[in-house]
Amino acid sequence: MPASTFFEKIRKLERITHSEVRIARHMEHVYPLLGLETVSTISESARVGRATVVRFIQRLASPIPDPTVRKPAWTAIGPGRGAACHLLSG
């Protein structure tokens, strides 16, 4: 992913914690070599917990919802329930 797209995605997050700001700053500082870093080295450099780094990376990996796209009116109830669906209100 190009640096501009990566950091654009961070800027588009609706909310970001102080710890996530520290992680993002560290990532921006080391970006060309970011792929060589581990969760531990990022957490040590940003002075945050490893779990915080993992949660932040998971947020970045998930697509940012587009407010112009309507959500489906149904969702699967869960695994092992076959094709059962539940209508969402609203």
PyMOL commands that set and color helices and strands:
alter all, ss='L'
color gray80, all
select helices_A, chain A and resi 3-11+18-29+31-36+39-46+50-61
alter helices_A, ss='H'
color red, helices_A
select strands_A, chain A and resi 74-76+85-87
alter strands_A, ss='S'
color yellow, strands_A
deselect
rebuild
show_as cartoon
